[in-house]
Amino acid sequence: MKFTLPLRVMVSKRKHFILNLNNYRNAHHRVLSAAKRNYAALIFDLGLPKVQYDCIRAHYKIYPASNRIYDGNNPVCIIDN
């Protein structure tokens, strides 16, 4: 099974929240609550089957916008939970 998860989520009509550890740690609790609620709604809208798995293997492909060094664990640790 293969699906694509977003790295940002809308928290209001004109603002989005980028899912990474730095933003998550520093954001206001209301922004975090809205981001979690909207991200959960996005995940449930993917239509994933409601089956329990004993073992799940996840493979991430991140395409950074530039050639700078990129910390892949920064967004992955928030999205995994």
Secondary structure, DSSP 4 states (H G I P E B T S, - for coil): ------SEEESSSS-EEE-SHHHHHHS-HHHHHHHHHHHHHHHHHT-------S----------SSSS---THHHHHHHH-
